[in-house]
Amino acid sequence: MPDEQAISRRDLLIKGSTAVAGVALLPSSLFANFLPLAEGERVIPWSDPPPDPPAPDMNLLNWEQQDSWITPTDQFFRASHYGMPEIAPDTYSLEITGLVKRPRTYTLSELKALPRR
């Protein structure tokens, strides 16, 4: 006689997936409060620190100085893998062609004059 309290593989997958989806919807700040550095713990510095940022205006986060799992708003950062393009503002143009009603070419000054949306 089968055990009535046994859970089938199908039920396990369904209920487990539902539980994982539910946890994924919780705010990440909730978990950050459960995982602070405990007394006596320390952050181990990188043995191969990353190089200086390629652009001086890039805000790189210093991981070793973080005291929380939440990135502070004033320390948001960006990553770029391909460098910054260099353009000549006097000769730059953006051409819009293809399946459009009105093909057009814009200069950089025309683009900057357009309203932002």
C-alpha positions, 0 to 999 in steps of 0.5 A: 500500500503506497504511503499517503504522506509521500509527495510525488516528484511532480508535486515536489517540482511544482511546489518547489518552483512556486517557493523559489518564485515567491522568494525571488519576488521578495525585496533584496534589501530583506536579505541584506539585513539577514547577512551583515558582517558578523563581529570579527569578520572582515572583507578579504582584499582582492589579490589582483585589483582591477585596473584604473577606470578607462574614463575619468568620469566612471564611478567604480564601486570599491567593493572592499569598502562596502559594509552592506549588500545594498549599493548606496545610490550615490555609488551606483556604477557602470561597466563598459567593455568596449571603451568610449567612441571618439567622434568629431562633432563637426562631421558627425551625422546620424542617418535614418533609412530603411523601412521608414516613411521619411529617411533623414540625416541629422547632424549632432547639433540637430540631435541636441536641439531635439526635445528630450522624451 
